[in-house]
Every structure is written in structure tokens, then in C-alpha cells.
Amino acid sequence: NLSIFASTPITYNLNLTAQLKAASTDTLRDLYGIYKNNTGFKKLFFVPQVSYTLFDKLTIVTTGELPLYQFVNGTQLTSKLFLTGGIIYKFSVKRNRLLKMPESKTDG
């Protein structure tokens, strides 16, 4: 698999990302070394992503996967469009509470 991407902020809250993703696999073999029909593929996708930050801790993300090229061996399912959306919430933890170590006392 190989991916190349570029990302740029449009505004303070809006970010765009573009990715080219290539994937391939050979025909698969079973446990006895026999090639399985309808396995193996070569695919190239364009993957755009838009993210919008509402607050410092809350971001809404949507991404798509558009096939530019798909070659499959035999009969396999392929996609015409794949869309995903999500919400990202960043939790904050005070570091001084987590990293605070008890002091060790040594007699000298």
C-alpha cells in the first residue's frame, strides 16, 4: 500500500486534505497452497477529507473514498463511493497530576 497526501488550512477552523491511495494484493492461497479464485486486486483511490473545528476540543470530520482505478481477479465486490463522518473530542488531563512522582528520601 502507498499513500500520498497534502493538507492545507482554509480558515482557522476549516482544514482540507487530499490523498491518493494505492493498494494491491496477489491472489491468495489457502492452507494447502492452492490458489483461491476471486482474490487479488489493484486499486487506486482519491480520498478527500474536510474537517471543521467547532471549539478547541470538538472537530467534525467527513471523508470520502472515490475509486479512480479498480482491477479485481474474478468476481469481487467493489465500491463506487465510500463516505465516512465522525466527531473528534479531545480530552484534557492535567499533566502535573499524572507525572507527579513521590519524592524518595535517602539516608546519608
N, C-alpha and C positions, 0 to 999 in steps of 0.2 A: 504494500500500500504506500501511496505517496500523496502528500497534500502540500499545496502552496496557497498561502493566503495573504491578504492585505486588509488592513483595518484603518479607519480614519474617523475622528470625531466630526460630526456635522455641526452640532451645537454643544453647549456644556453638558446637556442631558442625553443627547442623541448620538449613537455610535453605529456606523455601518461597517460590516465585514463581508468580504467576498473570498470564496475559497474554491479552488479546483481540486477535486479529489479523484484519484485513480486507484482502482483496486482490481486485482486479478487473482485467480487460483487455478491450479491444474485440475484435471479430472481426478477425483478421489478414488482411493482403493479401500476395500473392506479389510477385515482382519486376515483374510486368506490371500491378500494381494490381488484380488480380482477387481478390475476397474468397474466403477459404478456408473451406469448410464445417467444422463441428465445431471451431471455435476460439472463444475468448472465454468468460469466466466471471465470476461474482461469488461470493465465498466469505467466510464468517466462521467463525473457529476460536477455541476456548478452549484455551489452552496452559498446563497446569500443569507445574511443574518442582520437583523435590526434589533438594537437594544435601547431602551429608554429608561433612564433613572428618574424615578419619581421623587425619592428622598435619598439621603446619603446611604441608607441601608436597604432600599427597595428598588429593584430593577425588573422590568418586564422585557422578556426576550421572545422573539419569534424567528424561526429559521426554516428554510425550505431546501429540498434536495431535488434538483432538476437534472434528469439524465441527458447528457449530450451524446453518449455512445454506450450501447449495451450489446454485447455478444454473449450468448449463453449456449452451452452444449446441450442439445436435446431440448426437452420441454421443461421450462422452469418459469416460476413467477418472476415478473419484472415490474418495476414501478414507473408510472408516468409522472407522478409528483408526490412528494412526501413533505408534509408540513408539521412543524412542532412548535409549541409555545410553552412558555414557562414563566414562573415568578421566582426571583432570587432574593432572599432576605439574608443580610449579613448580620450575624450575631456578634456582639462585642463583649469581650471578657477583659476585666482589668488584669493586666499582666502582673502587677506587683503582688497580687494575692496568689497567683498561680506559681510564680517564680520565687516567692519568699521562702528561703530555707532557714531552718532553725540554726542559730549560731552554735558552733561547737566550742566547748571550753576545754582547754588543755592545761593540765597542771605542769608547772615548770620548775 
